[in-house]
Amino acid sequence: MFVRTVYATGDPDRIGETLDGLATEAVELLSGQPGYRGYGLFVDRTVGKITMGSWWESAQAERDSDAALGERRRELLAPLAGTVTTDVWEAVATAPPGVAGPGAMFRLSRSDIDPAKVDTAAEIFRDQVLPVLEKKAGFVTGAMLADRATGRLSVGSIYADRASFDAARGPTADSRARALAALGGTLRSLEEFEVVLLDRRTPAQ
C-alpha cells in the first residue's frame, strides 16, 4: 500500500473554505480512480494547518491518481493561500481500518532512522507499539509510513474522542521513546489534529 500525504499551511481565517471544498469533493474524486483504498483529512484550525493522506493499492495507482487529480487538488487548496508539501510513502505497518466520527482526533509524529532499519521499525511498530495502542479506549486505527530511500517515518494514530486521545498521550509517548531508542532514531515533529473526514476501504470494496 502507498500513501500520498499533503501538508498545507496558511491563514487560519481562510481554512474553512478549503476544508469545505475538500470535504465535499475529495472522496468522490479519489474513489473514482483505480486502486483507491482510503482518505483522511485532518486540521489544526488555530494554527492554520491541514494534512491529508490518500491510500493506494500500488505505487502506479498513486502516480496515476496524482497525474489525474493534481490540478484539482491545487485548486481546492488555493483558498488557504499558503505552503503545500506533498510526499509519497509506503505503508509498512497498519492497524485494521476503523471508523471515526465527529470529535475524533489524530496524532502525527515524524522521525528519521537509518534507511537500513525500516523493516525493523515496521516490526517494532507492529509487534510492540500497536498492541499498546490497541488496548487504549477509543483507539480507532494507526499506521507507520516510510520513505525507504531516506529513512523518514511518519506515524499516525486516531482516537474516537478527545478524552481517549488525551488519556493515550502519556503511554504513546513512552512507546515512541522506547521504539526510537531501539532504532537509534531522531524525532523530528509531533503534532495533533482534529479529524475532519476518514474513509478507509478494504481490498474487497
DRENKE-329315 format. One record per atom (N, C-alpha, C): x, y, z; residue in three letters. Coordinates in steps of 0.001 Angstrom, whole numbers, plus 500000, padded with zeros to 6 digits. Example, Ala and Ser with C-alpha at 12.3 -4.5 7.8 and 13.67 -1.06 7.14 Angstrom:
% residues 2
513190494310507800ALA
512300495500507800ALA
513200496700507800ALA
512850497750507080SER
513670498940507140SER
512900500030507870SER
END
This chain:
% residues 205
500844498817500000MET
500000500000500000MET
500886501241500000MET
500472502255499231PHE
501221503505499156PHE
500297504671499513PHE
500876505691500131VAL
500098506798500661VAL
500702508116500182VAL
499869508965499616ARG
500290510322499265ARG
499770511264500341ARG
500691511983500987THR
500280512937502003THR
500495514362501507THR
499620515240501948VAL
499704516660501623VAL
499647517437502942VAL
500571518371503099TYR
500663519189504312TYR
500584520647503881TYR
499503521304504267ALA
499250522670503799ALA
499082523605504985ALA
499649524801504863THR
499510525810505905THR
499057527127505290THR
498451527963506122GLY
498023529267505631GLY
497286530043506700GLY
496588531062506279ASP
495845531927507174ASP
494693531147507819ASP
494670531024509153PRO
493575530282509799PRO
492192530819509459PRO
492097532102509168ASP
490795532683508848ASP
490238532180507522ASP
491110531607506678ARG
490662531112505370ARG
490598529598505311ARG
490818528939506430ILE
490914527482506383ILE
489553526821506159ILE
488487527489506591GLY
487159526906506464GLY
486750526639505028GLY
487026527581504137GLU
486647527409502729GLU
487386526223502109GLU
488670526081502448THR
489442524965501921THR
488914523638502454THR
488620523578503747LEU
488076522345504330LEU
486741521977503708LEU
485891522963503490ASP
484583522687502901ASP
484735522059501522ASP
485648522611500713GLY
485848522064499376GLY
486391520655499398GLY
487377520410500247LEU
487958519075500343LEU
486951518059500870LEU
486230518431501914ALA
485262517506502494ALA
484147517163501515ALA
483800518113500656THR
482722517896499701THR
483163517053498515THR
484390517291498024GLU
484801516687496750GLU
485801515546496845GLU
486635515536497877ALA
487825514674497842ALA
487506513197497669ALA
486622512655498498VAL
486369511212498435VAL
485774510826497089VAL
484848511631496584GLU
484245511322495282GLU
485294511330494176GLU
486174512334494177LEU
487220512411493158LEU
488191511240493271LEU
488654510979494481LEU
489658509937494680LEU
489099508544494430LEU
487886508293494910SER
487320506944494784SER
487013506585493341SER
486999507570492457GLY
486813507282491042GLY
488073506820490343GLY
489200506833491060GLN
490471506425490480GLN
490773504967490809GLN
491328504198489851PRO
491680502799490115PRO
492680502684491265PRO
492451501703492127GLY
493390501427493205GLY
493185502242494459GLY
492125503028494532TYR
491861503837495725TYR
491526502964496916TYR
492144503279498086ARG
491891502484499284ARG
491586503341500513ARG
491567504655500385GLY
491178505433501547GLY
491679506858501514GLY
491109507656502430TYR
491462509076502511TYR
491195509569503922TYR
492090510421504424GLY
491884511071505703GLY
492191512555505586GLY
491373513388506235LEU
491536514838506223LEU
491571515320507665LEU
492619516079508018PHE
492859516474509405PHE
493235517951509458PHE
492867518623510563VAL
493074520070510623VAL
493502520528512012VAL
494350521545512037ASP
494624522366513217ASP
494104523751512871ASP
492912524071513338ARG
492255525316512955ARG
492939526534513563ARG
493525526369514742THR
494134527504515432THR
495370528003514694THR
496231527067514299VAL
497483527428513644VAL
497289527678512149VAL
496323526967511560GLY
496107527084510117GLY
496829526001509353GLY
496666524735509783LYS
497339523604509150LYS
496313522560508736LYS
496501522024507552ILE
495737520879507071ILE
496725519804506666ILE
496461518571507062THR
497202517458506483THR
496189516421506026THR
496502515749504935MET
495598514731504414MET
496413513646503738MET
495826512465503682GLY
496504511346503042GLY
495536510513502235GLY
495960510109501039SER
495169509191500224SER
495944507882500076SER
495221506763500185TRP
495819505428500219TRP
495556504714498893TRP
496602504025498378TRP
496537503395497059TRP
497134501997497115TRP
496553501088496325GLU
496979499695496404GLU
498334499433495754GLU
498851500385494970SER
500154500214494331SER
500788501574494078SER
502099501555493851ALA
502812502797493528ALA
502300503379492213ALA
501971502523491250GLN
501470503005489968GLN
500109503675490127GLN
499236503090490949ALA
497925503701491181ALA
498079505076491818ALA
499041505214492740GLU
499287506526493356GLU
499737507534492309GLU
500677507137491461ARG
501193508056490439ARG
500104508455489450ARG
499322507480489018ASP
498263507771488046ASP
497220508725488630ASP
496846508501489879SER
495843509362490504SER
496381510780490686SER
497661510894490993ASP
498249512221491170ASP
498253512977489844ASP
498564512264488765ALA
498545512902487447ALA
497140513342487066ALA
496143512541487452ALA
494768512846487077ALA
494155513956487924ALA
494538514039489194LEU
493830514911490123LEU
494680516037490701LEU
495943516102490355GLY
496832517096490949GLY
496358518524490762GLY
495876518842489587GLU
495442520209489316GLU
494218520581490157GLU
493278519642490266ARG
492087519928491075ARG
492463520067492543ARG
493421519279493028ARG
493889519414494413ARG
494463520806494655ARG
495245521292493714ARG
495819522634493858ARG
494718523698493914ARG
493670523517493129GLU
492566524473493138GLU
491832524455494481GLU
491626523256495029LEU
490919523144496301LEU
491720523736497455LEU
493038523659497372LEU
493889524188498430LEU
494150525692498282LEU
493838526254497129ALA
494176527653496843ALA
493617528655497850ALA
492385528469498380PRO
491882529477499323PRO
492750529656500563PRO
493457528611500965LEU
494319528709502140LEU
495502529635501873LEU
495932529695500607ALA
496947530658500151ALA
498225530605500965ALA
498722529395501219GLY
499959529254501985GLY
500932528287501331GLY
501556527445502139THR
502519526472501641THR
501868525111501484THR
502352524346500516VAL
501851522989500286VAL
503038522063500044VAL
503109520990500818THR
504164519985500662THR
503524518629500430THR
503967517919499405THR
503429516608499066THR
504526515550499179THR
504199514421499804ASP
505134513303499940ASP
504436512008499580ASP
505222511021499183VAL
504703509686498907VAL
505442508693499800VAL
504674507815500436TRP
505204506871501399TRP
504733505453501082TRP
505462504488501625GLU
504986503110501669GLU
504396502854503045GLU
503212502260503084ALA
502612501876504368ALA
503242500553504794ALA
504122500607505797VAL
504898499416506174VAL
504279498665507343VAL
503372499288508097ALA
502673498608509189ALA
501381499368509463ALA
500270498646509526THR
498977499301509725THR
498091498481510646THR
497252499177511397ALA
496158498541512116ALA
494986498399511156ALA
494014497553511469PRO
492831497452510601PRO
492142498800510465PRO
491520499063509309PRO
490784500320509136PRO
489703500467510194PRO
489472501695510629GLY
488432501963511606GLY
487506503064511127GLY
486541503398511964VAL
485559504431511648VAL
485699505551512668VAL
485790506790512195ALA
485915507941513075ALA
484850508969512726ALA
484102509400513739GLY
483062510389513526GLY
483439511736514115GLY
482472512611514327PRO
482733513932514901PRO
483428513828516256PRO
484404514692516461GLY
485134514695517721GLY
486376513838517737GLY
486623513061516684ALA
487811512213516640ALA
489070513061516488ALA
490205512502516946MET
491474513227516953MET
492577512369516341MET
493597513054515792PHE
494693512410515066PHE
496022512901515623PHE
496901511956515983ARG
498254512293516442ARG
499253511861515377ARG
500192512765515018LEU
501145512507513946LEU
502562512802514432LEU
503457511838514246SER
504873512068514546SER
505705511752513316SER
506784512492513161ARG
507728512263512066ARG
509111512035512676ARG
509828511069512158SER
511155510763512692SER
512071510280511581SER
513365510256511893ASP
514387509793510958ASP
515129508618511569ASP
515358507581510755ILE
516162506445511174ILE
517106506055510032ILE
518013505150510314ASP
518864504579509279ASP
517960503867508263ASP
518065504198506965PRO
517203503542505977PRO
517270502016506021PRO
518385501470506433ALA
518517500017506512ALA
517641499415507617ALA
517104500262508508LYS
516326499776509642LYS
514817499944509461LYS
514372500279508256VAL
512940500496508051VAL
512132499243508364VAL
512581498090507909ASP
511838496862508192ASP
511824496552509684ASP
512919496831510366THR
512963496642511815THR
511988497583512503THR
511926498831512030ALA
510980499794512593ALA
509546499322512410ALA
509231498795511234ALA
507886498285510975ALA
507556497127511907ALA
508529496262512150GLU
508316495128513051GLU
508068495601514484GLU
508861496576514938ILE
508672497110516287ILE
507298497756516414ILE
506912498543515427PHE
505605499203515470PHE
504482498174515486PHE
504588497174514630ARG
503538496159514513ARG
503451495279515768ARG
504619494887516319ASP
504632493898517396ASP
504667494504518799ASP
505145495760518914GLN
505299496348520245GLN
504464497603520460GLN
504394498471519459VAL
503684499735519639VAL
502181499569519419VAL
501796498952518308LEU
500367498802518034LEU
499622498048519138LEU
500172496977519693PRO
499448496302520781PRO
499157497213521970PRO
500063498150522257VAL
499817499120523329VAL
498677500056522945VAL
498734500561521710LEU
497701501491521259LEU
496324500828521212LEU
496282499607520737GLU
495001498931520532GLU
494288498612521836GLU
495008498615522945LYS
494392498376524250LYS
493767499641524831LYS
494054500788524236LYS
493554502038524767LYS
492100502280524332LYS
491310502714525279ALA
489915503039524974ALA
489859504107523893ALA
488993503900522932GLY
488795504898521895GLY
489738504815520719GLY
490716503894520753PHE
491632503786519613PHE
490865503325518381PHE
491073504022517264VAL
490368503710516015VAL
491279502963515046VAL
492428503531514741THR
493364502907513808THR
494692503639513880THR
495709503048513269GLY
497026503673513245GLY
497871503069512141GLY
498959503757511793ALA
499815503275510707ALA
501199503885510807ALA
502168503139510297MET
503522503658510090MET
503779503725508592MET
504156504905508115LEU
504522505111506716LEU
506020505352506650LEU
506647504941505559ALA
508096505076505453ALA
508516505512504062ALA
509585506288504022ASP
510333506556502799ASP
511614505735502913ASP
511661504624502234ARG
512781503695502394ARG
514111504301501959ARG
514083505201501002ALA
515337505765500491ALA
516018506659501515ALA
515225507359502319THR
515791508334503255THR
515728507903504710THR
514880506908505023GLY
514689506516506411GLY
513715507403507165GLY
512957508225506459ARG
511938509050507103ARG
510717508193507446ARG
510189508391508643LEU
508996507683509097LEU
507913508684509454LEU
506670508310509187SER
505505509086509586SER
504547508127510280SER
504247508397511541VAL
503401507504512333VAL
502164508262512787VAL
500990507695512509GLY
499747508340512879GLY
498842507414513663GLY
498085507987514594SER
497081507227515343SER
495836508082515515SER
494683507445515438ILE
493392508127515501ILE
492593507588516675ILE
491975508501517408TYR
491126508156518550TYR
489728508724518347TYR
488764508040518916ALA
487363508370518651ALA
486921509684519261ALA
487590510135520335ASP
487159511351521015ASP
488333511979521743ASP
488138513203522187ARG
489202513965522842ARG
489658513298524143ARG
488731512748524924ALA
489095512153526211ALA
490042510972526035ALA
489723510065525119SER
490588508911524906SER
491910509323524277SER
491865510317523422PHE
493073510856522801PHE
494021511425523862PHE
493480512215524779ASP
494297512802525835ASP
494848511723526762ASP
494023510723527092ALA
494441509676528013ALA
495576508832527446ALA
495629508710526122ALA
496661507888525479ALA
497966508630525268ALA
497988509923525544ARG
499165510732525232ARG
500421510219525954ARG
500326509969527255GLY
501485509518528022GLY
501980508144527606GLY
501110507119527583PRO
501557505802527144PRO
502119505790525725PRO
501534506596524847THR
502049506673523480THR
503446507286523466THR
503662508297524281ALA
504986508919524361ALA
506035507914524837ALA
505670507096525823ASP
506612506094526324ASP
506941505070525246ASP
505934504592524530SER
506166503614523459SER
507012504210522349SER
506751505471522016ARG
507523506147520976ARG
508993506263521376ARG
509226506662522617ALA
510598506840523089ALA
511362505517523086ALA
510710504442523519ARG
511385503136523529ARG
511714502682522115ARG
510773502878521198ALA
510994502431519824ALA
512133503214519179ALA
512139504526519360LEU
513199505336518741LEU
514560505039519359LEU
514588504766520667ALA
515852504402521299ALA
516383503094520725ALA
515499502128520525ALA
515918500843519967ALA
516430500985518539ALA
515891501953517806LEU
516267502157516405LEU
517412503151516233LEU
517751503869517296GLY
518736504937517159GLY
518200506073516316GLY
516881506306516399GLY
516234507310515559GLY
516117508660516224GLY
515682509656515431THR
515518511028515897THR
514102511500515605THR
513406511949516638LEU
512072512507516443LEU
512184513911515861LEU
511475514177514770ARG
511524515480514119ARG
510307516352514410ARG
509152515743514617SER
507961516551514903SER
506898515691515557SER
506032516361516324LEU
504886515715516972LEU
503737516707516916LEU
502628516314516293GLU
501511517231516073GLU
500190516544516370GLU
499179517369516653GLU
497850516857516938GLU
496827517613516107GLU
495862516856515556PHE
494885517419514630PHE
493482516912514961PHE
492499517677514573GLU
491104517248514564GLU
490854516423513303GLU
490111515331513432VAL
489727514535512263VAL
488503515187511617VAL
488652515567510361VAL
487530516137509607VAL
486792515041508855VAL
487539514107508288LEU
486948513065507450LEU
487882511864507422LEU
487321510666507517LEU
488108509437507403LEU
487323508427506587LEU
487940507956505508ASP
487331506955504630ASP
488368505897504313ASP
488209504706504863ARG
489162503628504581ARG
488412502450503974ARG
488995501863502941ARG
488378500748502230ARG
489231499497502369ARG
488593498351502479THR
489310497090502397THR
489443496711500930THR
490375495806500576PRO
490553495449499157PRO
489290494948498485PRO
488357494391499248ALA
487147493848498641ALA
486161494930498243ALA
486341496145498777GLN
485370497207498468GLN
485635497893497147GLN
END
